[in-house]
């Protein structure tokens, strides 16, 4: 029989591997095994639903998140007020009346005015670019519905027609605009999203239609067959409503006044579940901080999660956060945003505004070291170019901005559509995103120096 000393020596090799693991390894292991984040994402998507700024659902989501964060034991939970736009879609429809009758799936664009009672009925004129529209001239556009059947050239180029298309058409006398969705393939699914009116130009109703229907109307145009469409929209903009950013922290052990922010936007469009855009991101960021607390891992600096109130139709959440932070923005070490869908994470992009190239190069090298443990899930790629709309206001003041990057294979098929539902999110990818965010945020908060040094 072994005595006590011999027994301890003999069993030492059987001690749990976690006892020798680094914080990064512990966070990855915990994230991949976690169930709480996914369950909460189910609650957000299936019980609360889509969350357009100013809507009752958005208010419920804010109250729910703050309550659950307090249950988690996160620190300094706060919901500072943000006044947000309050656009209401109302009933809407589009129909092809000639050369044959068919419903046209359509979604009014955010911020659009409605049609007169009874709708608008007119012949369409379809174009593939702003240049083609301008070449037609007022004589060929006035009194018609302009259809933007533009080719997919990536989101950055294609989305310009959604944003500016109505005013460009109205300059030439159009009475409405229909815009092909900003996506590579359609599945006859329309996309919504924010549009803007230009000062001094008449405001006309604008809606998104599917890529397939836009192409059909273009081909009819090319073959000289007139098409007529009826568009009905009851959209309206109400006075600004009260919203809030949701903020919680896990305080640093030494330099608690220095902050690493991670977050996403809690609002979504009023279709689908807002799962990829941006509910999964918000829950992934929140869960990353929760796991630090659950594991008792405190970095040197404070890690702060922010669920931004309004990105989709106003960007007010990010601006309000900057105002709320005040002079403490100088103590922000870095900010990480996730707002590109929740497909498999591949790594991070980094931007430091106005940084000299040697500073940026050193920061990239430091970040590669921080995220090296993520090689176990192939999420350790580091590239130049990152950030996000919500952290943009603090990035402009020199705070290094990171974006969680994903493989991004199908995000724009679901983006801003009724198809942005929870079933499109792979639970494994969600948990890998939690792991990536946790490792990066902890590493930045633990590092002896700042990225911008």
N, C-alpha and C positions, 0 to 999 in steps of 0.2 A: 504494500500500500504506500502511495506517495504521501509525503508530508506536505504541509501547506505551501512551503517555498517551492518544492519540486512541482506541485500541481500548477502553480502560477506560471512557472517557467515553461512547463509542457504545453500549456494552453495559450500562451501569449500569441503564437502564430495564428490562432483561431479568432483573434479579435476582429471585429468588423472592419472591412477595408475603409469605411467612411472615416474612421478615426484618423487616418493619415491623408485624407483627401484635402485638396485646396478648396477655398470657398467657391471658386468657379466650378470645380467638379461637383461639389455638393449641390450647387444651384442647378446645374444641368440635370443631375440625377433626379432632384426633387421636381423640376419642371416637367420632365418626361413622364413622371409617375402621378402628377397632380390631377385631381378630378374636380377640384372646387372651381377653377377658372372656367372650365367647359360648362359646368352646371349653371354658373352665373350667366354665361353667354346664352345658354338656352333660355333662361329667364328673361334676359333682355330682349331676345328676338321673338320668343313665342308668347310671353306674357305681357310685355310692354309694347313691343312692336316698333314700327318705324317712328322716327323722332324728329320731325321737322321743327325748326326753331319757332317758338311761340305756341306750339301745340300742347294740349293737355298731356299727351304721351311724353313729351320732352320734360315737362314739369315732374311727372311721375318718375322718370328715369333719374333725374337729379336727386330727388328725395330718397329714392331707393339706394342709389350708389353711396350717398353720404352715410346713410344708416348702416349699410353693410360694411363700409370702411371702418366705422366705429366698432362694430362687432369684431372685426379682424384685429383690433388693437392697434391700428395705425394711428399716428400722432398728428396733432394739429389739423384735424379734418375741418375744412372750411368750404363754404359755398358763396363766394363773393358775387354780388349781383352783376349781371350783364344785361343791358337792354338790347333786345334782338329784333330783327325784322319779323313781321308776321304776315306772310303771304299765304293765302288760302286758295287751293286749287278749284274747289267746287266741281260741279258736274261738267263733263266735257265729252265731245265725240267728234269724229271726222268720218265723212262718207264720200266715196267716189260715186258720182252721179252719172257721168258719161266718160268714155264710150260704153261703159257697162256699170252696173250697180254693185257696190261692195263696201263693206265697212273697212276703214283704214285705222288700224291701231295707232293711237296718238297720245302723247302726254304734253300738256301745256308746259312751257318753260318757266322756270322760277322767276318771278318778278313781272311776268307778262300781264298785260291788261286782258280783260275778257272781251268777247264779241258783243255786239248789240243783241238784245233779245231776239231769239229766233235764229241767231247765227249769221254767218257770212257765206254766201254762195257766189262762186266766181270761177272763171277759167284760170287754169294754172299756166305758169311759164317757168320751165325748169332750166337750171343752169348748173354748170360744174365749177364755177369760180366767180369771185367778185368781178374780175376783169370781163368775163362773159356777160354778167349782168349789166355792167356799165356800158358795154358795147351795144346792148339792145336799145338803150335810151328810153326816155320817158314814154315815148309814143307806143312802145311795145310792152310796157310794164304797168302803166297806170290802170287802176281798177282791177288788177289781177292778183292772184295769190302766187307769190314767188316760192318755188321749191328749190332748195339747195341740195342737188344730187351730186355732192362732191366726192372725189375719191378719198379713200383712207390713206393718209400720209403720216400716220402717227397722231396721238392725241393732241399734241401741241399745235399742230397746223389745223387739224380738222375742227377742233373746238372753237376756233375763231368764228366760224359760221354760226354756231349756236350763240355765242356771246354778242356778236355785232350784226348778225344777219338781218334782224328786223329793221334796224335803223337804216342799213344800207339799201334795203328794198323800199322802205318808206320814202326815202329821198326821191325816188323815181315814181312815186305815186301808187305803189302796191298797197293793198288793203289788208294783207296778212302774209305771214311767212311760215313755211313748213321746212324743217331742217332735218336732214339725214343724221341719225345718231352717230356720236363720236365713238365708233367701235369698228373692229376689222371685219366682223361678220354679224349678220343681223338676227337670224332665226325669227324674223318678222316681229322683233321686239323694239318698241320705241324707247328712246333714252330721254330723260329730262335733264335738268341742270340749269345753272344760273344764266340769265341773259341781262343785257343792259340797254337802256335807251340813251341816245345821244341828245344833248341839249339842243333845242332849236329844230328838232326833226319830229314830225308827227309820230305818235305812238300807235303801233298796230299790234294785233294779237300775234303770238308766235308759239308754235308747238313743235315737238319732235315727232318724227315718223320713222319707220324702219328703213334700213338701207335698201331692202327689196322694193318697198313701195316707192321710195325716191327714184330708184333706177327705172321702175316701170313708168313713172311719170316723165322721166327724161327721155325714154325711148319713144313714148307716144309723141313727145315734142319733136324728136328728131325725124319721125316719120310723117309729121304733119297732121296727126290725129288730135283734135282738140280734146282736152280733159277738163271736166268740171268737178269741183269739190265743194262740199258744205262743211264748214268748221263751226262748231259750237263750243264756247268756253265761258264759264261763269267765274273765272278767276278774279281775285281782288286782293288788294294790299290794305291791311288794317293798320292802325297805329302800332308803334313798337310795343313789344310785350316784355315782361320781366323774365329773364332767364338767369343762369348762373354757371360759372365754372365750378368744377368739383375738384378739390385739392386735398391731398393727404401726404404725409411724410413718414419716413423712417430716419430718425435723426442720426447725425454723425457722432462718432465717439470723441473726436478731437477738434475738428473744424466744422462744427455744426452750422455755422453761419454761411459756409460755402455750399452751393447747391448744384446738384445734377438733376435736371428735369427730364422726365420721359412721359409721353402721352400721345393722345390722338384726339380727334374731334368726336364728341358724343352725339351731336346732331346728325341727322341723315335726311335724305329725301323722303317724301311721303308715299313711297312705293316700296314693295319688297319688305325686308326686315332690317335693312341697313347693316347687314352682317359683315360683308367684306369692307364696306365703306360707311362707318369705320368702327362698327361695334366690336369686332374681333380684336382690333388694335387696342381699343380702350381697355378691354378685359385682359389682354395680354400684358399691357403695361402695369395695370393694377395688380395682377397676379404676380408679376415679377417682384414688385415691392413687398407684397404679402409674404412671399416665400423667404425673402431676406429676414422678415420679422419672425416667421415660424421657425427658421433655422437658427435664430439668434445671431445672425451675421450683421454686425454694424461696421460700416466702412468709416474711414476718417471723416468724410463729408456726408451731408444729408442727401438722401435720394428723395425726390418729390415727384409724385405722379399728379398729372393735371389732365382732366377730361374737359376739353375745351367746348364752350357752349355753342359756338356758331361759326362754322367754316363754310358750309355749303352755299349760303346766300348772304354773306356779309363780312366774314372774317373778323367778326367783332370779339370773339372769344380770345384770340391771340392778342389783339390790341388791348383788351381789358386786362389781360394777365400782365402785360407790360406795365400798365398804369398801376395795377395792384402791387407789383413787385417794387416799384419806386426805385430808390437809390440802390436797393439790394441787387439790382440786375448786375451791378459791378462784381458781385460775389458769385454769380452764376458761372460755374466751371464748364458746363456743356449742356446741351439740350438734344434729346433724341425724340424724333417723331416717327410714328408708324402710320402711313396713310397711302399705301399702295396695294391694298388687299392683303389677304392672309393666305397666300400660296406659300410654297416651301421657301423659308428664308435662306438667303445665300450670303449675307454679310451686311456691310454698312457702307454708305457713302458719307464723305465729310466735306464740309465747307467752313472756312474761317474767313469772314468778310474782311477784305482789305489787308489780309496777312501777306507778308513778304514770302516769296517762294521757299526760302530755307525754313521758315517757321512752319509752313504748310507741310513741307516734306518731313520734318521732324515729327509733326503731329501724326501724319499717316503712319510713320514707322512705329510710334508709340502705340497707336491704336491697333496695329497688327499684332503687337505683343499682347495687348490686353485681351483680344478676342481669339488668340491662338487656341485656347482650349475648345473653342467651338468647331475645330476641325473634326471632332468626333461626330458632328451632325452636318458636316459640310456647309457651315454657315460662317466661315471665317474670312471671306473675301473682303478686302478693303479697297475702295476706289475713291478718287477725287470727285466731289460733287454730291452734296447731300443737304439735308435740312427739311423744311416743310412750311406750309402756309401758316400754321398756327404758331410756330416758333420763329417765324420770319421777323416779327418786330424786335425780338431780343437778339436775333442773329445780326441785324443791322447795327447793333451796338457792340459787336465784336464777340458775342458769345458763340463758341464753336457749335455748329449744327450738324447733327447726324440724322440720316434716314435709314431705317431698316429696309434693306433691299430683298426682293423675292425673285423667284424665277419668272413671275409675271406672265405666265402663258395664256391665261384666259380671263384675267381681271376685267378687261374692257368689254368682254361679252356681257358681263353682269352689272357693270358700273352704272349707277343711276337708273336702274330698271326694276320692274317687278320681279326679275329673276335674282336679285341680290338677296338671297335667302340662306338660312343657316345650312341647309343641305349642301351648299356649294363650298363650305369650309371643311377641310379635312382636319379631324381632331388631332392627328399627329402633327400636321403643319402648325396648328395653333400652339401646341405644346412646345414645339421647336422654337416658335417665335418668342414664347415666354422665356425659354432658356437663353436665347440670343440677347434679348433685352436685359435680362437679369445679369448676365455676365458682363455685358458692355457697361451698364449703369454702375454696377458694383466696382468694376475695374477703374472707371473714370473717377468714382468717388474715393477709391482707396489709393490712387496714384499719388506719389509724393509731389509731382509737379503737374501743372495744368497743360492742356494741349496747346494753348496759345502762348506758352512761355517760349 
